[in-house]
Amino acid sequence: MSNKRNVTIGGSDLSVFPLSLGGNVFGWTADEQQSFAVLDAYAAGGGNFIDTADVYSAWVEGNSGGESETLIGKWLASRGNRDDIVVATKVGAHPDYKGLRASTVKSAVEESLRRLQTDHIDLYYTHYDDPETPVEEFLGALDQLVREGKVRQIAASNISAERLEEALAASDREGLARYVAVQPHYNLVSRDTYEGPLAEVAARHGLSAVPYYALASGFLTGKYRPQGAAVQSARAAGAGKYLNDPRGPRVLAALDEIAAAHGVEPATVALAWLAAQPTVAAPIASARTVEQLPALLAVAELELTADELAALDTASA
């Protein structure tokens, strides 16, 4: 697949494929063999932007966190392609490293680097805001990591508009590393978390958005239907709730129509809608199997018309 348009994250030097591959499934619903197959196929399709977190997948019985990073690290080492891949991971939610105290950040990053088998992280997110810790404290710790070369750029996931504004002001005032991206929960059936104040702060300060749950736990792939057969998936319950939302079926109908017009999957259209939104650089979507990947990678080739974007806006309003 030709790589039509890499995008730049915020004002940084990170140039990424317009779809970020979510690493939450690695070591959870995808074992090592499956994970490597998906990672290989993503890279072969032009992909270079992998998103994970130190906590993935501590929620699985028998796991302790770090499973995803470990698999990604093994893959990078075995393929010898570390310099070709933009690796994003997160700090603050691992059971042993909760919160954003400076000491926590400094200890957690060493564990992430070890698991990823690398000397640097390209994009390091604060996974959740830690209201107990002043922004100056965690930004100071992150700034030190940037100066030491352990982190290239920093970003914020799950943060409020107010706190993001506060952090950016502190970076500017104290001369500290500055967030270049925000990772919000954002998709066609969940728009209010990001649209409004948070998106406005991002736009005003030149940050990129890298939305997670871009396919609403699989709902926007179209495989969950009001009368559809039960789907075998760890995320079926999460996706099912959108069927009871009046917007859910409306959005699926609009996706179906536009997908048919372009000869693509509904998932591709849902991702293309996100990619077309102001500030959005690269939506995140995960694939458990190689078969799920082509629909995700195809977002790089699909440009929706103004009328198609408007139809999706109306359906999801």
C-alpha positions as CSV (number, residue, x, y, z in Angstrom):
1,M,0.0,0.0,0.0
2,S,1.4,3.4,-0.9
3,N,1.9,5.6,2.0
4,K,0.0,8.7,0.9
5,R,0.6,11.0,3.7
6,N,2.6,10.8,6.9
7,V,1.5,13.4,9.4
8,T,3.5,15.4,11.9
9,I,2.6,15.3,15.6
10,G,2.1,18.8,16.9
11,G,5.2,20.9,16.4
12,S,7.5,18.0,16.9
13,D,9.9,16.1,14.6
14,L,7.7,12.9,14.8
15,S,6.4,11.9,11.3
16,V,3.8,9.2,11.6
17,F,1.5,7.0,9.5
18,P,-2.1,8.4,9.8
19,L,-3.2,5.3,11.7
20,S,-1.6,4.4,15.1
21,L,-1.6,0.7,15.9
22,G,-3.1,0.1,19.3
23,G,-1.0,-2.3,21.5
24,N,-3.6,-3.0,24.1
25,V,-4.4,-6.4,22.6
26,F,-0.8,-7.7,22.6
27,G,-0.4,-10.1,25.5
28,W,-4.2,-10.0,26.1
29,T,-6.3,-11.2,23.2
30,A,-3.3,-11.7,20.9
31,D,-0.5,-14.0,21.9
32,E,3.1,-13.5,20.8
33,Q,2.7,-15.2,17.5
34,Q,-0.5,-13.3,16.6
35,S,1.0,-10.0,17.9
36,F,4.2,-10.4,15.7
37,A,2.0,-11.2,12.7
38,V,-0.1,-8.1,13.2
39,L,3.0,-5.9,13.8
40,D,4.7,-7.3,10.7
41,A,1.6,-6.7,8.5
42,Y,1.2,-3.1,9.9
43,A,4.9,-2.3,9.2
44,A,4.6,-3.9,5.7
45,G,1.6,-1.7,5.0
46,G,3.6,1.5,5.7
47,G,2.7,1.8,9.4
48,N,5.3,3.2,11.8
49,F,3.3,4.4,14.9
50,I,2.7,2.0,17.7
51,D,0.8,3.0,20.8
52,T,1.1,1.1,24.1
53,A,1.2,1.7,27.9
54,D,3.1,0.2,30.8
55,V,-0.2,-0.9,32.4
56,Y,-1.2,-3.1,29.3
57,S,-2.5,-5.6,30.2
58,A,-2.6,-5.7,34.0
59,W,-6.4,-6.2,34.0
60,V,-6.0,-9.8,32.7
61,E,-5.8,-12.5,35.4
62,G,-2.3,-13.7,35.7
63,N,-0.8,-10.5,34.1
64,S,1.0,-7.8,36.1
65,G,1.3,-5.1,33.5
66,G,4.1,-4.6,30.9
67,E,3.0,-7.5,28.7
68,S,2.3,-5.4,25.7
69,E,5.6,-3.4,26.0
70,T,7.5,-6.7,26.4
71,L,6.0,-8.2,23.2
72,I,6.6,-5.0,21.2
73,G,10.2,-4.9,22.5
74,K,10.8,-8.5,21.5
75,W,9.4,-7.7,18.0
76,L,11.5,-4.6,17.6
77,A,14.7,-6.5,18.6
78,S,13.9,-9.5,16.4
79,R,13.2,-7.3,13.3
80,G,16.0,-4.8,13.9
81,N,13.7,-2.0,12.9
82,R,13.7,0.2,16.0
83,D,14.7,3.3,14.1
84,D,11.8,3.0,11.7
85,I,9.1,2.8,14.3
86,V,7.7,5.7,16.4
87,V,6.9,4.1,19.8
88,A,4.4,5.7,22.1
89,T,3.9,4.5,25.6
90,K,2.4,5.9,28.8
91,V,3.2,6.3,32.5
92,G,1.0,6.6,35.6
93,A,-1.4,3.6,35.6
94,H,0.8,0.6,36.1
95,P,-0.1,-1.1,39.4
96,D,3.4,-0.6,40.8
97,Y,3.9,2.9,39.4
98,K,0.6,4.8,39.9
99,G,0.4,8.6,39.6
100,L,2.8,11.2,38.3
101,R,5.2,12.0,41.2
102,A,8.6,12.7,39.8
103,S,10.1,9.6,41.5
104,T,7.3,7.4,40.0
105,V,7.9,8.8,36.5
106,K,11.7,8.3,36.7
107,S,11.3,4.7,38.0
108,A,8.5,3.7,35.5
109,V,10.4,5.0,32.4
110,E,13.4,2.7,33.2
111,E,11.0,-0.3,33.3
112,S,9.4,0.7,30.0
113,L,12.8,1.1,28.3
114,R,13.9,-2.3,29.6
115,R,10.7,-4.0,28.4
116,L,10.8,-2.2,25.0
117,Q,14.5,-3.1,24.7
118,T,15.3,0.4,23.6
119,D,17.2,3.4,24.9
120,H,14.5,5.9,24.1
121,I,10.7,6.4,23.9
122,D,9.5,8.5,21.0
123,L,6.3,9.8,22.5
124,Y,5.8,9.5,26.3
125,Y,2.3,10.1,27.6
126,T,1.0,10.9,31.1
127,H,-1.7,8.2,31.0
128,Y,-4.1,9.9,33.4
129,D,-3.9,13.2,35.1
130,D,-2.7,13.1,38.8
131,P,-4.5,16.0,40.5
132,E,-2.4,15.4,43.6
133,T,0.8,16.2,41.8
134,P,1.6,19.7,40.6
135,V,2.1,20.0,36.9
136,E,5.5,21.5,37.5
137,E,6.6,18.3,39.3
138,F,5.8,15.8,36.6
139,L,6.8,18.2,33.8
140,G,10.1,18.7,35.5
141,A,10.6,14.9,35.6
142,L,9.6,14.5,32.0
143,D,11.8,17.4,31.0
144,Q,14.8,15.7,32.6
145,L,14.0,12.5,30.6
146,V,14.0,14.5,27.4
147,R,17.3,16.2,28.2
148,E,18.8,12.8,29.0
149,G,17.6,11.5,25.6
150,K,15.4,8.8,27.1
151,V,12.2,10.5,25.7
152,R,11.9,12.4,22.5
153,Q,8.5,14.1,23.0
154,I,5.8,14.2,25.6
155,A,2.0,14.1,25.5
156,A,-1.0,13.8,27.7
157,S,-3.8,11.2,27.7
158,N,-7.1,11.6,29.6
159,I,-6.6,15.2,30.7
160,S,-9.1,18.0,31.1
161,A,-8.9,21.3,29.1
162,E,-8.1,23.2,32.3
163,R,-5.3,21.0,33.4
164,L,-3.9,20.9,29.9
165,E,-3.9,24.7,29.7
166,E,-2.2,24.8,33.1
167,A,0.5,22.3,32.0
168,L,1.3,24.1,28.8
169,A,1.5,27.5,30.7
170,A,3.9,25.9,33.2
171,S,6.1,24.5,30.4
172,D,6.3,27.9,28.7
173,R,6.9,29.7,32.0
174,E,9.6,27.3,33.4
175,G,11.2,26.4,30.1
176,L,10.2,22.7,30.4
177,A,9.4,20.1,27.8
178,R,6.0,20.8,26.4
179,Y,3.2,18.5,25.4
180,V,2.9,18.0,21.7
181,A,-0.2,15.8,21.6
182,V,-3.3,14.8,23.5
183,Q,-4.9,11.4,23.5
184,P,-8.6,11.7,24.1
185,H,-11.5,9.2,23.9
186,Y,-13.0,10.3,20.6
187,N,-15.0,8.6,17.9
188,L,-18.2,9.1,15.9
189,V,-20.4,7.9,18.8
190,S,-18.4,9.6,21.6
191,R,-17.7,13.1,20.6
192,D,-18.3,15.2,23.7
193,T,-15.2,14.2,25.6
194,Y,-13.0,15.9,23.1
195,E,-15.0,18.4,21.0
196,G,-15.4,21.7,22.8
197,P,-12.9,23.0,25.4
198,L,-10.2,20.3,25.1
199,A,-10.1,20.4,21.3
200,E,-10.0,24.2,21.5
201,V,-7.0,24.2,23.8
202,A,-5.2,21.7,21.5
203,A,-5.9,23.8,18.5
204,R,-4.8,27.0,20.2
205,H,-1.5,25.6,21.2
206,G,-0.8,23.5,18.1
207,L,-1.2,20.1,19.7
208,S,-2.2,17.0,17.7
209,A,-4.9,14.7,18.9
210,V,-4.3,10.9,18.7
211,P,-7.8,9.5,19.6
212,Y,-8.2,6.2,21.3
213,Y,-11.3,3.9,21.0
214,A,-11.4,5.3,17.5
215,L,-13.7,2.5,16.5
216,A,-15.8,2.5,19.7
217,S,-14.5,-0.9,20.9
218,G,-15.3,-2.3,17.5
219,F,-18.8,-1.0,17.2
220,L,-17.9,1.2,14.2
221,T,-16.5,-1.8,12.3
222,G,-20.2,-2.6,11.7
223,K,-19.8,-6.2,13.1
224,Y,-22.3,-5.4,15.9
225,R,-25.8,-5.0,14.5
226,P,-29.2,-4.7,16.2
227,Q,-30.3,-8.1,14.9
228,G,-26.8,-9.4,14.3
229,A,-25.4,-12.7,15.5
230,A,-23.4,-12.6,18.7
231,V,-19.8,-11.7,18.1
232,Q,-17.0,-13.5,19.8
233,S,-14.9,-10.7,21.2
234,A,-13.6,-9.6,24.5
235,R,-15.0,-6.2,23.8
236,A,-18.6,-7.2,22.7
237,A,-20.2,-5.7,25.8
238,G,-18.5,-2.4,25.3
239,A,-19.6,-2.1,21.7
240,G,-23.1,-3.4,22.4
241,K,-24.1,-0.3,24.5
242,Y,-24.0,1.8,21.3
243,L,-26.8,-0.2,19.8
244,N,-29.1,1.2,22.5
245,D,-28.1,4.8,21.7
246,P,-30.3,6.2,19.0
247,R,-27.2,7.5,17.3
248,G,-25.7,4.1,17.0
249,P,-27.9,2.6,14.2
250,R,-28.0,6.0,12.4
251,V,-24.2,6.2,12.3
252,L,-23.9,2.6,11.1
253,A,-26.4,3.4,8.3
254,A,-24.3,6.4,7.2
255,L,-21.1,4.4,7.4
256,D,-22.6,1.6,5.3
257,E,-23.7,4.0,2.6
258,I,-20.4,5.9,2.3
259,A,-18.3,2.6,2.6
260,A,-20.3,1.2,-0.3
261,A,-19.7,4.3,-2.4
262,H,-15.9,4.0,-2.0
263,G,-15.7,0.2,-1.9
264,V,-14.2,0.1,1.6
265,E,-15.1,-1.2,5.0
266,P,-17.2,0.9,7.5
267,A,-14.2,0.9,9.8
268,T,-12.2,2.7,7.2
269,V,-14.8,5.4,6.8
270,A,-15.1,5.9,10.6
271,L,-11.3,6.3,10.9
272,A,-11.3,8.7,7.9
273,W,-14.0,10.9,9.5
274,L,-11.8,11.1,12.6
275,A,-8.6,11.8,10.6
276,A,-10.4,14.7,8.9
277,Q,-11.3,16.4,12.2
278,P,-9.4,19.5,13.1
279,T,-6.2,18.7,15.2
280,V,-6.5,14.9,14.7
281,A,-3.2,13.5,13.4
282,A,-3.7,9.7,13.7
283,P,-6.5,7.7,15.2
284,I,-5.5,4.6,17.2
285,A,-7.1,1.3,16.4
286,S,-6.0,-2.2,17.4
287,A,-6.1,-5.4,15.4
288,R,-6.1,-8.9,17.0
289,T,-5.6,-10.6,13.7
290,V,-3.9,-9.8,10.4
291,E,-7.3,-10.0,8.7
292,Q,-8.5,-6.9,10.6
293,L,-5.6,-4.8,9.5
294,P,-6.4,-3.8,5.8
295,A,-9.5,-1.9,6.8
296,L,-7.4,0.1,9.3
297,L,-4.5,0.8,7.0
298,A,-6.8,1.9,4.2
299,V,-7.5,5.2,6.1
300,A,-4.3,6.5,4.6
301,E,-5.9,6.3,1.1
302,L,-9.4,7.5,1.8
303,E,-10.4,11.1,1.5
304,L,-14.0,11.8,2.4
305,T,-15.9,14.6,0.6
306,A,-17.4,17.5,2.5
307,D,-20.9,16.1,1.9
308,E,-19.8,12.7,3.3
309,L,-18.3,14.3,6.4
310,A,-21.5,16.4,6.9
311,A,-23.6,13.2,6.6
312,L,-21.6,11.5,9.3
313,D,-21.7,14.7,11.5
314,T,-25.5,14.7,11.2
315,A,-25.9,11.0,11.9
316,S,-23.7,11.3,15.0
317,A,-25.1,14.6,16.4
